[in-house]
């Protein structure tokens, strides 16, 4: 376990995944201590699936892997920012480059 990090009641910490070159936010997923350690060890993003209750390594079925270039955490020690080199067509399971492709329109925007 990485000391100082604060996990929620389920033992999870949110991880924002960002393209190291463009700065684009690609996705957000959850990690537990073991998946974070595996990410550090392998140099590829590994997460904890809340729905399936199991580990998953990004790209193991799609081939769209994320090579870790830097792992940061915020001032409250409860959120990770992982800068990656995205390999393959995209980060989203829908096939899009990013999971954040939908927009809420605002009158003030």
ABEGO torsion letter per residue (X at the ends): XBBGBBBBAAGBBBBBBBBAAAGBBABBBBBBAAAAAAAAAAGBBBBBBAAAGBBBBBGAAAGBBBBBABBBBBAAGABBBBBBBBBEAEABAAGBABABABBBBBAAX
